[in-house]
Each structure stands twice: as C-alpha cells, then as structure tokens.
C-alpha cells in the first residue's frame, strides 16, 4: 500500500488509477491536481479523492508515488516542476503511450545514483475513445497489460514497488527498455489507430448517407478513430520514427493484398485472409 498517491491531471486514466487504488486498497491517501479550476471544484466532491491541490508542486509534497496523466508532451515538464518538492525515495511515473525520449528527458532530473526521488515510465494498455475524469472506471485495468520501462541504472527496489502497484490495480505487468516499448506500441496501438483514421478519412469523402447503411463491422473497426485528435497528434509526433516504420510495413501488406486481388491470384489472396484470421483468433479476449 502506498502512503500517499498523487495523481496529476486526472482524466480518464488518472481518475481510473485513483478509483482503482481506492477500491483495491493500493493507497492510504489520494491527492490530485487538475489544471483547470472548474475541474478541481468537481474533483473535491468525489469519494476517491482525499485532497485537491491548486498546483502540481503542492500535490507532490508528501507523495510516495506520483502518477502523471497529462498528454505526452506535458509529462516531462511536470516531472521536472515537482522534482524539488518530492521526498527522497518517492517514485514518479506516468501513463503516456510513448516512452523512449520521454524517459530520457524525465530521468535527466532524477539521477539514479543519488538518494532522491526516482522516475520510472509506465504505460497501462487501457483506455477508450472517451476522455475526462467522468469516464473513469475502477475496473479499467483488470487483466490489461501494463509496461514498466526502467532504464539500466534504475534502482531495482523502486521498479519492484511500481510493478506491485500496477499489479494491485489488476494489471499484467511486463518490464522492458523504453525503446523496445515504443517499437511494440507503434505496431499494436498507434498503427491500429491510424488504420481506423485513414478508413474514416476515406469515407468522409464519400456520400454521407453511406454511414447509415453500414453494419457493425464499420463501427467496430473505426471506434478508436474517435480519440482526441490533439492528444493523438502529440503521441504520433513523440513516436514518429517507430510509427513511420510500422506504416511502411503496413503499406507492404496493403500492396500485397492489392496485387493478389488485381492479378486474380486467389491462392495468395486466400493465404493472406487465412493468415490474418489465425492471428486474430488467437488474440486474447478483453474483459
């Protein structure tokens, strides 16, 4: 159990972290900070919140664990801003979906060779196209993968504490280098989002009545395209190189499919369809 859990910028993920920590007994006290005053007023009335602070520095004081839930381009600046207000041994983490450059920037202010606080990246593979603390859910992390991305010199005890925290919230935790994380999520998270975006962008140029004629397949395939465009712009910019590599391999697959169809190569077309079905059928069922 964490003595004080501090959540900075509690949107969907941050609120869900706080709600899960309260429900599953992972924190004795939960302190939050939100950028907008009207959101801070709303948070004061919520049962999973013990204190609401006017500044991130105030919220960080006394924290055992700080979880930064801001957009990816704001995480490192927030980590830097609270550094001098943290006690020795405190752990700072985040929920951003890009880790490589973020972890290197953040850990510059958190040297691992001293007694001070420690920064370790995290990325729970949970969420939805919805935003805001109103969409939070204590069960959001149940049986979901969560990356913990220490660097080579990160203290092992701090990594173990963070892993146990995410386990307590229901996650299945995997630890790896931040750059390896970015390669994986470019393929299994960022690329699927772009595939849905491109399909919706294509259909937006067609007759608007078509959307009313579609079956559930279109809705299922394009759900994630409803994600916040500004949030996704930041994610794609932060993981640009890995996303570009993933897009190139995806283009190769599309070209192979196009060639098989254009050349009436039924054997190749069937092979592509069967290979994709086998992979999809082995995808684990989400709760």
WOSUL-V169852 format. One record per residue. SS is DSSP state (2 for helix, 1 for strand, 0 for the rest). Layout:
SS ; SS
This chain:
0 ; 1 ; 1 ; 1 ; 1 ; 1 ; 1 ; 1 ; 0 ; 0 ; 0 ; 2 ; 2 ; 2 ; 2 ; 2 ; 2 ; 2 ; 2 ; 2 ; 2 ; 2 ; 2 ; 0 ; 0 ; 0 ; 1 ; 1 ; 1 ; 1 ; 1 ; 1 ; 1 ; 0 ; 0 ; 0 ; 2 ; 2 ; 2 ; 2 ; 2 ; 2 ; 2 ; 2 ; 0 ; 0 ; 0 ; 0 ; 0 ; 0 ; 1 ; 1 ; 1 ; 0 ; 0 ; 2 ; 2 ; 2 ; 2 ; 2 ; 0 ; 0 ; 0 ; 0 ; 1 ; 1 ; 1 ; 1 ; 0 ; 0 ; 0 ; 2 ; 2 ; 2 ; 2 ; 2 ; 2 ; 2 ; 2 ; 2 ; 2 ; 2 ; 2 ; 2 ; 2 ; 0 ; 0 ; 0 ; 0 ; 0 ; 1 ; 1 ; 1 ; 1 ; 0 ; 0 ; 0 ; 0 ; 0 ; 2 ; 2 ; 2 ; 2 ; 2 ; 2 ; 2 ; 2 ; 0 ; 0 ; 0 ; 0 ; 0 ; 0 ; 0 ; 0 ; 0 ; 0 ; 1 ; 1 ; 0 ; 1 ; 1 ; 1 ; 1 ; 0 ; 0 ; 0 ; 0 ; 0 ; 0 ; 0 ; 0 ; 2 ; 2 ; 2 ; 0 ; 0 ; 0 ; 0 ; 0 ; 0 ; 0 ; 0 ; 0 ; 1 ; 1 ; 1 ; 1 ; 1 ; 0 ; 0 ; 0 ; 0 ; 0 ; 0 ; 2 ; 2 ; 2 ; 2 ; 2 ; 2 ; 2 ; 2 ; 2 ; 2 ; 2 ; 2 ; 2 ; 0 ; 0 ; 0 ; 1 ; 1 ; 1 ; 1 ; 0 ; 0 ; 2 ; 2 ; 2 ; 2 ; 2 ; 2 ; 2 ; 2 ; 2 ; 2 ; 2 ; 2 ; 2 ; 2 ; 2 ; 2 ; 2 ; 2 ; 2 ; 2 ; 2 ; 2 ; 2 ; 2 ; 2 ; 2 ; 2 ; 0 ; 0 ; 0 ; 2 ; 2 ; 2 ; 2 ; 2 ; 2 ; 0 ; 0 ; 2 ; 2 ; 2 ; 2 ; 2 ; 2 ; 2 ; 2 ; 2 ; 2 ; 2 ; 0 ; 0 ; 2 ; 2 ; 2 ; 2 ; 2 ; 2 ; 2 ; 2 ; 2 ; 2 ; 0 ; 2 ; 2 ; 2 ; 2 ; 2 ; 2 ; 2 ; 2 ; 2 ; 2 ; 2 ; 2 ; 2 ; 2 ; 2 ; 2 ; 2 ; 2 ; 2 ; 2 ; 2 ; 2 ; 2 ; 0 ; 0 ; 0 ; 2 ; 2 ; 2 ; 2 ; 2 ; 2 ; 2 ; 2 ; 2 ; 2 ; 2 ; 2 ; 2 ; 2 ; 2 ; 2 ; 0 ; 0 ; 0 ; 0 ; 0 ; 0
